[in-house]
């Protein structure tokens, strides 16, 4: 947000040249800053450059998926349908429903496949480590509706299966499995490699699994990759049908649950720990994202009740001035040694 505001104010684009003014601003509002972020962008465009750029925001905050109703889907889907008509007016271009149908199919395939890839990490030893998963999930954050990205995730899924069949481990010395919480401090991802010196693998997190992955919940609480419309034999015949489906699909997103109820979040974290055979939690008290840290200390208590030790450390995913790199590594040393782990001799 700061980078984008600064780029606009300075009229200096990171990739070269002047700030490239958009034709319109369009945003989902789920995190606390999203709509205000672009409303301020619009105001700055007007004040700094005399531009009157159209702005449209969609409110998707309708509560827990377990409490979903037709009226809540109507509320969100109605905004998307209004947005389509609005985009036609501000661009002078006609909306292509066939492209919408394909985009929905691709997004569902991408996000279900990512969930499947994460589910494969229940294997022992884990075929993927979380640091690598950060590099892999990012494609889905950029364009879930891309056929090329959906195809990529299918190839990746098959490769992860092959790693399991071939006994290829993300950490060859795996002897202790942890999960994390929230985004990591991006400037010090070396902490994951440091953990590996103790034979520790991070199998992922609620954030890594569910920022783009879409899951279904079985009656016993087990989470499994959501079934795509293709798997359900669904063929879209109208714009309204496709929009309502993708709205329901995204409202399943487990990372959105924590905005509403810390108890639901804690239950998900405990469920992940059980399914992925987690032995400890490495919890980032992330000052850079209020949304993914809401209720994380309640999750800590829930894990401790399950007999799973938790190490907390403060940091910031975006502002490295709030990270204590040396102090975090020292906390890791003390925590792991208290659990009886020493560095693996090579």
GISULDA-V142564 format. One record per run of one state. SS is the DSSP state (A for helix, B for strand, O for the rest). FROM is the first residue (numbers start at 0). TO is the last residue. If there is no record, write none. Layout:
SS | FROM | TO
SS | FROM | TO
This chain:
O | 0 | 0
A | 1 | 9
O | 10 | 22
B | 23 | 28
O | 29 | 32
A | 33 | 48
O | 49 | 52
B | 53 | 58
O | 59 | 63
A | 64 | 66
O | 67 | 68
A | 69 | 90
O | 91 | 95
A | 96 | 119
O | 120 | 128
A | 129 | 141
O | 142 | 145
A | 146 | 164
O | 165 | 174
B | 175 | 180
O | 181 | 184
A | 185 | 187
O | 188 | 188
A | 189 | 195
O | 196 | 198
B | 199 | 204
A | 205 | 209
O | 210 | 213
B | 214 | 216
O | 217 | 221
B | 222 | 224
O | 225 | 237
A | 238 | 250
O | 251 | 252
A | 253 | 256
O | 257 | 260
A | 261 | 274
O | 275 | 278
B | 279 | 285
O | 286 | 288
A | 289 | 292
O | 293 | 294
A | 295 | 304
O | 305 | 307
B | 308 | 314
O | 315 | 318
A | 319 | 321
O | 322 | 323
A | 324 | 337
O | 338 | 345
